[in-house]
Each structure stands twice: as C-alpha cells, then as structure tokens.
Amino acid sequence: MAKELPILSASIPETAPQQSEKSVYSRVFCQRENSPPLRLLIDFLKARGHAPIIPPGIDESVLDEWAWVRIALGYHRDRQPIQLFCVRDRGSYKDVYEQEKALFLELLSAYEGVESELVRGYLSLSRFILTTGMVEKDMTDEGFDFNGWILEFYQEQCNGIVQIDNHGFYSPKGELIIDMSVSVED
C-alpha cells in the first residue's frame, strides 16, 4: 500500500494565502507501471539548479519509496509549496485515478483530429497520474519553473503526456497540441 507523506506546514509566512484560494493544477498521465522514487525527482530538480524543500521531519527512507501518494515540495521558504499527488490504476486511490482519467477522456471526446486521438490513446494506456497543485496568487516565476521541471521529469521518465488546467495538453516538445483554454461551445 502506498505511503502518504506529510504536507509541509513549517516555514510558510503568515501573509501566505490560505488553502481556500484558487489553485492551479497540472497533470502528467503516465504509461509507466510505477512512479519513480521521490529521491530521483529531487536529484533531477537539484541538477536543474533548484533546491527542493522537503517537509521537515520526513524519514529520508520514504524518498526511496515508489508507492508514495502525496508530498509537498517547496521551492522558496517564503512561498507555499507545490502539492504533488500520485494516484494509480491500483491501490487505495484507484477510484480517484479512474474518475480523473474518465473525466479527461470525456472532455477530449469533444475534440477531433489526430492530436486528440493520440492524447486519448495516451490516457487510455496510462497507469498513474501525477498531479501538481499550486496556489495561483502565491506563485512566482521561480515556482512555475520549478513546477515545469517536475512535469518534465514525469513526462520523460514515465512516458507521460502533460495537461495543464485552462491551457490543455502538451506534446513532449512542449507545444500545445490540444487547446482547452476556451470552451468547445465558443
């Protein structure tokens, strides 16, 4: 069973936005069977010039676990951390995985063309979904960059396709291939 890792609560300034504020979500629908251990993501981020802030008091051994569910990674001590969630096609959060996958397959049914067919194929073959959540008004360019590297890591390491709310789906080259910024009825 997957371990649920603690959420970073220390080092958040008193003036930081509350959790009830609008969040921006992005996802990587991954075809690989298992998520890489968090330590690989952290090493990847460090190699890109970032210094991920890990929740205080976390047992370092959980960073080597592939079956994690949730963690918060900070990118700056004065900003709220980015929330990472990993739901799989098996285990405790299988129902969340199935709902999320079904929702996006349904949304994509309104789009035609080779690109939408390819994306539906990716989603159909996905084994887990990595989701990042950020408090929109608390994010800086550094935070968006940090989030982008997280998405790129999962896209490359797990044969994934990136989706960003209010934008759409992106190719492995970072090009918007399904624009979901406007409703289909417009």
C-alpha positions as CSV (number, residue, x, y, z in Angstrom):
1,M,0.0,0.0,0.0
2,A,1.2,3.5,-0.8
3,K,2.5,5.7,2.0
4,E,1.1,9.1,2.5
5,L,3.8,11.6,3.1
6,P,3.3,14.7,5.3
7,I,2.4,18.1,4.0
8,L,4.9,20.8,4.5
9,S,3.5,23.2,7.1
10,A,6.6,24.9,8.5
11,S,8.3,27.9,7.1
12,I,5.1,29.3,5.4
13,P,4.8,33.0,6.1
14,E,1.8,34.4,8.0
15,T,1.0,36.5,5.0
16,A,0.8,33.5,2.7
17,P,-2.6,32.9,1.0
18,Q,-4.9,30.4,2.7
19,Q,-5.5,27.0,1.2
20,S,-9.1,28.1,0.2
21,E,-7.6,30.3,-2.5
22,K,-7.8,29.3,-6.2
23,S,-5.3,26.6,-7.1
24,V,-3.8,25.8,-10.5
25,Y,-3.5,22.1,-11.3
26,S,-1.3,20.3,-13.8
27,R,-1.0,16.6,-14.6
28,V,1.1,14.0,-16.2
29,F,-0.7,10.9,-17.4
30,C,2.0,8.3,-17.2
31,Q,2.2,5.0,-19.0
32,R,5.0,3.5,-16.9
33,E,3.8,1.0,-14.3
34,N,5.3,2.7,-11.3
35,S,6.3,6.1,-10.3
36,P,10.0,6.7,-9.7
37,P,11.1,7.2,-6.1
38,L,10.9,10.8,-5.0
39,R,14.7,10.9,-4.5
40,L,15.1,10.7,-8.3
41,L,12.8,13.7,-8.7
42,I,14.7,15.6,-6.1
43,D,18.1,14.8,-7.7
44,F,16.6,15.9,-11.1
45,L,15.5,19.2,-9.6
46,K,18.8,19.8,-8.0
47,A,20.6,19.1,-11.3
48,R,18.4,21.8,-12.8
49,G,19.6,24.4,-10.2
50,H,16.7,24.1,-7.8
51,A,16.9,23.3,-4.1
52,P,13.7,21.5,-3.2
53,I,12.5,22.0,0.3
54,I,11.4,18.7,1.8
55,P,8.9,18.6,4.6
56,P,10.7,18.8,8.0
57,G,10.9,15.6,10.0
58,I,10.4,13.4,7.0
59,D,12.0,10.0,7.2
60,E,14.6,10.0,4.4
61,S,13.9,6.3,3.6
62,V,10.4,7.3,2.3
63,L,12.2,9.2,-0.5
64,D,13.2,5.8,-1.9
65,E,9.7,4.5,-2.0
66,W,7.9,4.2,-5.3
67,A,4.4,3.8,-3.8
68,W,4.0,7.3,-2.4
69,V,0.7,9.2,-2.6
70,R,1.2,12.8,-1.5
71,I,4.0,15.2,-0.7
72,A,4.6,19.0,-0.7
73,L,7.9,20.2,-2.2
74,G,8.9,23.8,-1.5
75,Y,10.8,26.0,-4.0
76,H,11.2,29.0,-1.7
77,R,10.9,29.4,2.0
78,D,8.6,32.4,1.7
79,R,6.2,30.7,-0.7
80,Q,3.7,27.9,-0.3
81,P,5.0,24.5,-1.5
82,I,3.7,22.7,-4.6
83,Q,1.5,19.8,-3.7
84,L,2.2,16.6,-5.5
85,F,-0.3,13.7,-5.7
86,C,0.2,10.4,-7.3
87,V,-2.9,8.1,-8.0
88,R,-2.6,4.7,-9.7
89,D,-4.6,2.2,-11.6
90,R,-4.5,0.0,-8.4
91,G,-4.5,0.5,-4.7
92,S,-6.2,2.9,-2.3
93,Y,-6.8,5.7,-4.7
94,K,-7.8,3.7,-7.7
95,D,-11.2,5.3,-7.7
96,V,-9.7,8.8,-7.9
97,Y,-7.4,7.6,-10.7
98,E,-10.4,6.2,-12.7
99,Q,-12.6,9.3,-12.2
100,E,-9.8,11.7,-13.3
101,K,-9.0,9.5,-16.4
102,A,-12.7,9.2,-17.3
103,L,-13.2,13.0,-16.9
104,F,-10.4,13.8,-19.3
105,L,-11.4,11.1,-21.8
106,E,-14.9,12.6,-21.8
107,L,-13.5,16.2,-22.3
108,L,-11.4,15.0,-25.2
109,S,-14.4,13.4,-26.9
110,A,-15.4,16.9,-28.0
111,Y,-12.2,17.4,-29.9
112,E,-11.4,15.9,-33.4
113,G,-8.2,15.3,-35.2
114,V,-5.0,13.3,-35.0
115,E,-3.8,15.1,-31.9
116,S,-6.9,14.4,-29.8
117,E,-6.8,10.7,-30.9
118,L,-3.2,10.5,-29.8
119,V,-3.9,12.1,-26.5
120,R,-6.9,9.8,-25.9
121,G,-4.6,6.9,-26.6
122,Y,-2.0,8.1,-24.1
123,L,-4.7,8.5,-21.4
124,S,-6.2,5.0,-22.2
125,L,-2.8,3.4,-21.6
126,S,-1.9,5.5,-18.5
127,R,-1.1,3.6,-15.3
128,F,-0.8,6.5,-12.9
129,I,-1.5,10.3,-12.8
130,L,0.9,12.7,-11.2
131,T,-0.9,15.9,-10.3
132,T,0.7,19.2,-9.0
133,G,-1.3,21.9,-7.3
134,M,-0.2,25.4,-6.7
135,V,-1.9,28.4,-5.0
136,E,-2.2,30.7,-8.0
137,K,-1.7,34.1,-6.3
138,D,1.3,32.8,-4.3
139,M,3.3,31.5,-7.3
140,T,6.3,33.3,-8.8
141,D,8.2,32.7,-12.0
142,E,10.5,30.6,-10.0
143,G,7.6,28.4,-8.8
144,F,6.2,28.0,-12.3
145,D,9.7,27.0,-13.5
146,F,10.0,24.5,-10.6
147,N,6.6,23.0,-11.4
148,G,7.6,22.8,-15.1
149,W,10.7,20.7,-14.2
150,I,8.5,18.4,-12.1
151,L,6.2,17.9,-15.1
152,E,9.1,17.4,-17.5
153,F,10.7,14.7,-15.2
154,Y,7.5,12.6,-15.2
155,Q,6.9,13.2,-18.9
156,E,10.4,11.9,-19.7
157,Q,10.8,9.2,-17.1
158,C,7.3,7.7,-17.2
159,N,6.3,8.1,-20.9
160,G,3.7,10.7,-19.9
161,I,1.7,13.5,-21.5
162,V,1.3,16.8,-19.8
163,Q,-2.0,18.6,-19.2
164,I,-2.4,22.0,-17.6
165,D,-5.7,23.3,-16.4
166,N,-7.1,26.2,-18.5
167,H,-4.4,25.5,-21.2
168,G,-4.7,22.0,-22.5
169,F,-2.4,19.1,-23.4
170,Y,1.2,19.4,-24.5
171,S,3.5,17.4,-26.7
172,P,6.8,16.1,-25.4
173,K,8.4,19.1,-27.2
174,G,6.3,21.5,-25.0
175,E,4.0,22.5,-27.8
176,L,0.3,23.0,-27.0
177,I,-1.5,20.3,-29.1
178,I,-5.0,20.4,-27.6
179,D,-6.0,23.9,-26.6
180,M,-8.5,23.7,-23.8
181,S,-8.3,27.3,-22.8
182,V,-11.7,28.1,-24.3
183,S,-14.9,26.0,-24.1
184,V,-15.8,23.9,-27.1
185,E,-19.2,25.7,-27.4
186,D,-17.4,29.1,-28.1
